Amino acid sequence: MEILQFDIRGKFAHFRKYYANNTALTYSLPPRTAVMGMLAAISGMPRDSYYVELASDKIRIGIAIKTPIKKTFHRLNFLSIKSTGDFRKSFESDFRGMAGNPIQTPFEVVSGYNVQKDDVCYRVFITHTELGKNTFQALRKRLLTHDLVYTLALGTANFNASISNIVSYDDNQVVEKQAMEECINFDSAVNSENVTEILFEKETSGSIEEDLLPADFISNNNRELSRMNRILYTTAEIPLRVKLTGSYYIIQNQIDDQIIQFLE
C-alpha cells in the first residue's frame, strides 16, 4: 500500500456543521467531505464534480490534528439581503448593504492557543482502492511537484492555507495490522465504532472529542450527504490512547512511526 501525506496549515479554520443555521458552529477538524474539496482544488476539478471520483470506495482519507487548537466565538456583520435588486443600477440595493441594518451572527473559529504566534495544522493521509488508483496517482504527481491548481483554504475562502511536509510512503514503509483490543496510541482520528475502551490520562483530560462528520455526497451535484463518519480524536497534539478492533496502519520512517486509521 502507498500512502501520501501532507500538512495543511493556516491561521484560522472554520468547517461549518451541516445542521447549524442561525449560529455558525464549526467542527474541530475538517470532515472527509472538506478534504475531498481540498483534493479537488489541488487537481483543478470543477465545483461539485468530484463526488464520485473522490468517494470512499476510491480514495481513502485519514486526518490528524498536529497543533493544539481551541474554538472561540466571534460576531460577524452579515448583509441583510431581502430582495434581488440590481446593485449596478441602484445604490440602495441590498447587495451594497445600504438597504437595512446588518445582521450580527455568532461565528465559531478554530485557532491555535496563541492567535498571534500559533497556526492551525492538520495532517492528511490518503491512499486508494483499485478503483481510485488513477485518481491517486494524479494527486500524488501534483502534490510532489507542488503543482496545485487552486489556492487552498481551511473551510471558508478567506482562511487561506498552505501545504507542506509532503511525503510519499511505499509498501515497504506501511504495515497493516489487525487490532485485538490491545492499547494503541493513535496519531490520527479513529472510527468510534471500532473503539472498545478509551484510556484517559492527565494529559488528555478535556482534549478528547467525538463527532459525527459528513463523509460522502450523493452524486447529484447538490451536496446531499450519503454517508457520515463518527470519529474520535484529541485536540491537544497528543496521541489518542484507545483499545479497538479492526485494521490500522503503521507508517514507518527514520524519525518516528505514525499509527493511523482511515475514516471509513
Secondary structure, 3 states (H helix, E strand, C coil): CCEEEEEEEECCECEECCCCCCCECEECCCCHHHHHHHHHHHHCCCCCCCCCCCCCCCEEEEEEECCCEEEEEEEEEECCCCCCCCCCCCCCCHHHCCCCCCEEEEEEEEEECCCCCCCEEEEEEEEECHHHHHHHHHHHHHHHCCCCCCCEECCCCCCEEEEEEEEEECHHHEEEEEEEEEEEEECCCEEHHHEEEECCCHHHCCCEEEEEEEEEECCCCCCCEEEEEEEEEECCCCCEEEEEEEEEEEECCCCCCEEECCCC
